[in-house]
């Protein structure tokens, strides 16, 4: 049922005249008359009795008037709620991120952003390589990932994240200051089946050992701590690590690039968060930042 017809009908009833209602609603008198006739056809009954003195409600019109008022009021409430929800959605930034990134620095950036922009809500989804699926299906607006995922989208590199060897303090290698891949290959190597270094480990003879099906590096570190093998992890995964684990430099050194992968269309609030993140990281580590001035 057309809401405009109902609102026009209620105006006609309130003013008691089609001419006055047409003037109030900025319609011509014939156009408003046709609208009333159309509403009556929709309902299958006459609503108005027309005369020289104006219009009056018929018996059916009297019966249906309260219901039509309810419909009009409900439609107005519906529009207001849709407007509210739409405005709220526009002020919500949906972010995906690796657990290591979230733990090491992203959580602090979000905290500072919320202090500066308290009216903007943030939904944070923490996961492994499923973050790429979140980008594809629109579950997140942007994701903090490495270049293996990010470069397939609008990619904003932020920093280098160097890799380190991790061993139990009871491992003979723990006495070293740095280790090579050949030294690590002498020990069982622990690696997640979905780890970004999976192919790298195979190419360098590190595939022998224990493979775990987990997305969090904490599980991997717990196995290293128990002396079940050695591993390689990025620096972001080693924040507040156990004192039962030794972190050693690798030779040769290598790292991954961390950054933001974005959807093509971003809200103003999402762009604000991106620029805020870049500014914070540039201030904290201006020499190591790998930012690009990509316009959004």
Secondary structure as the mmCIF struct_conf table of DSSP 4:
data_model
#
loop_
_struct_conf.conf_type_id
_struct_conf.id
_struct_conf.beg_label_comp_id
_struct_conf.beg_label_asym_id
_struct_conf.beg_label_seq_id
_struct_conf.end_label_comp_id
_struct_conf.end_label_asym_id
_struct_conf.end_label_seq_id
HELX_RH_AL_P HELX_RH_AL_P1 UNK A 3 UNK A 15
TURN_TY1_P TURN_TY1_P1 UNK A 16 UNK A 16
HELX_RH_AL_P HELX_RH_AL_P2 UNK A 18 UNK A 25
TURN_TY1_P TURN_TY1_P2 UNK A 26 UNK A 26
HELX_RH_AL_P HELX_RH_AL_P3 UNK A 29 UNK A 43
TURN_TY1_P TURN_TY1_P3 UNK A 44 UNK A 44
BEND BEND1 UNK A 45 UNK A 45
STRN STRN1 UNK A 48 UNK A 51
TURN_TY1_P TURN_TY1_P4 UNK A 52 UNK A 53
STRN STRN2 UNK A 54 UNK A 57
HELX_RH_AL_P HELX_RH_AL_P4 UNK A 59 UNK A 90
TURN_TY1_P TURN_TY1_P5 UNK A 91 UNK A 91
STRN STRN3 UNK A 92 UNK A 97
HELX_RH_AL_P HELX_RH_AL_P5 UNK A 99 UNK A 101
HELX_RH_PI_P HELX_RH_PI_P1 UNK A 102 UNK A 106
HELX_RH_AL_P HELX_RH_AL_P6 UNK A 107 UNK A 116
TURN_TY1_P TURN_TY1_P6 UNK A 118 UNK A 119
BEND BEND2 UNK A 120 UNK A 120
STRN STRN4 UNK A 121 UNK A 126
BEND BEND3 UNK A 128 UNK A 128
TURN_TY1_P TURN_TY1_P7 UNK A 129 UNK A 129
HELX_RH_AL_P HELX_RH_AL_P7 UNK A 130 UNK A 137
TURN_TY1_P TURN_TY1_P8 UNK A 138 UNK A 138
BEND BEND4 UNK A 139 UNK A 139
BEND BEND5 UNK A 141 UNK A 141
STRN STRN5 UNK A 142 UNK A 146
HELX_RH_AL_P HELX_RH_AL_P8 UNK A 147 UNK A 150
TURN_TY1_P TURN_TY1_P9 UNK A 151 UNK A 152
BEND BEND6 UNK A 153 UNK A 153
STRN STRN6 UNK A 154 UNK A 168
TURN_TY1_P TURN_TY1_P10 UNK A 169 UNK A 170
BEND BEND7 UNK A 171 UNK A 171
HELX_RH_3T_P HELX_RH_3T_P1 UNK A 172 UNK A 175
BEND BEND8 UNK A 177 UNK A 177
STRN STRN7 UNK A 178 UNK A 180
HELX_RH_AL_P HELX_RH_AL_P9 UNK A 181 UNK A 184
TURN_TY1_P TURN_TY1_P11 UNK A 185 UNK A 186
BEND BEND9 UNK A 187 UNK A 187
STRN STRN8 UNK A 189 UNK A 192
TURN_TY1_P TURN_TY1_P12 UNK A 193 UNK A 194
TURN_TY1_P TURN_TY1_P13 UNK A 196 UNK A 197
HELX_RH_AL_P HELX_RH_AL_P10 UNK A 198 UNK A 203
TURN_TY1_P TURN_TY1_P14 UNK A 204 UNK A 205
BEND BEND10 UNK A 208 UNK A 208
STRN STRN9 UNK A 209 UNK A 212
BEND BEND11 UNK A 215 UNK A 215
HELX_RH_AL_P HELX_RH_AL_P11 UNK A 217 UNK A 225
TURN_TY1_P TURN_TY1_P15 UNK A 226 UNK A 227
BEND BEND12 UNK A 228 UNK A 228
STRN STRN10 UNK A 230 UNK A 230
STRN STRN11 UNK A 231 UNK A 234
HELX_RH_3T_P HELX_RH_3T_P2 UNK A 235 UNK A 238
TURN_TY1_P TURN_TY1_P16 UNK A 239 UNK A 240
TURN_TY1_P TURN_TY1_P17 UNK A 243 UNK A 244
STRN STRN12 UNK A 245 UNK A 251
BEND BEND13 UNK A 252 UNK A 252
STRN STRN13 UNK A 255 UNK A 262
BEND BEND14 UNK A 264 UNK A 265
HELX_RH_AL_P HELX_RH_AL_P12 UNK A 268 UNK A 284
TURN_TY1_P TURN_TY1_P18 UNK A 286 UNK A 288
STRN STRN14 UNK A 289 UNK A 289
#
